[in-house]
Amino acid sequence: MKKKVEFKDDSIAELTAKSRDLKQEIFNLRLQQASGQLEKPHRLRKLRKDVARMETQMSVLRNKNA
C-alpha cells in the first residue's frame, strides 16, 4: 500500500473508500486464515497498519476542518 506521506494528498472521502476496501481485504484474508489457505500471513499485519495510517490521517484532516 502507500506510505504515510502519500496519504496526505487524499481527501477524507478518498481515505474512507480506501480504508473500506482494505478492511474488506482483511476480512477475506481472515477467512483464508481460518480455513488454512493463507499463504502470506504478514499481509494481514501490513493491511492493519495501513488502515491505522489512513484513520490517523482522516483524524488529522477532520481536526483541520473543525
C-alpha positions as CSV (number, residue, x, y, z in Angstrom):
1,M,0.0,0.0,0.0
2,K,1.0,3.6,0.3
3,K,3.3,5.3,2.8
4,K,2.1,7.9,5.2
5,V,3.4,10.7,3.0
6,E,1.4,9.6,0.1
7,F,-1.9,9.7,2.1
8,K,-1.5,13.4,2.8
9,D,-2.8,14.3,-0.6
10,D,-6.0,12.3,-0.3
11,S,-9.4,13.7,0.9
12,I,-11.4,12.3,3.7
13,A,-13.8,10.7,1.2
14,E,-10.9,9.0,-0.7
15,L,-9.3,7.8,2.5
16,T,-12.7,6.4,3.7
17,A,-13.2,4.5,0.5
18,K,-9.6,3.1,0.6
19,S,-10.0,2.1,4.2
20,R,-13.2,0.3,3.5
21,D,-11.5,-1.6,0.6
22,L,-8.6,-2.6,2.9
23,K,-11.0,-3.7,5.6
24,Q,-12.8,-6.0,3.1
25,E,-9.4,-7.4,2.1
26,I,-8.5,-8.1,5.7
27,F,-11.9,-9.9,6.2
28,N,-11.2,-12.1,3.2
29,L,-7.6,-12.9,4.4
30,R,-9.0,-13.8,7.8
31,L,-11.4,-16.2,6.2
32,Q,-8.4,-17.8,4.3
33,Q,-6.5,-17.9,7.6
34,A,-9.4,-19.7,9.3
35,S,-9.6,-22.3,6.6
36,G,-5.8,-22.8,6.5
37,Q,-5.3,-21.4,3.0
38,L,-3.5,-18.1,3.9
39,E,-0.2,-18.1,2.0
40,K,1.1,-14.7,3.2
41,P,0.3,-14.1,6.9
42,H,2.4,-11.0,7.0
43,R,-0.1,-9.3,4.6
44,L,-2.7,-9.1,7.4
45,R,-0.4,-7.1,9.6
46,K,0.6,-4.8,6.8
47,L,-3.0,-4.1,5.9
48,R,-4.0,-3.4,9.5
49,K,-1.1,-0.9,9.8
50,D,-2.2,0.8,6.5
51,V,-5.8,1.1,7.8
52,A,-4.4,2.7,11.0
53,R,-2.4,5.1,9.0
54,M,-5.5,6.1,7.0
55,E,-7.6,6.5,10.1
56,T,-4.9,8.7,11.6
57,Q,-4.7,10.9,8.5
58,M,-8.5,11.2,8.5
59,S,-8.4,12.3,12.1
60,V,-5.8,15.0,11.2
61,L,-8.0,16.2,8.3
62,R,-11.1,16.4,10.5
63,N,-9.3,18.4,13.1
64,K,-8.0,20.8,10.5
65,N,-11.5,21.4,9.2
66,A,-13.0,21.9,12.6
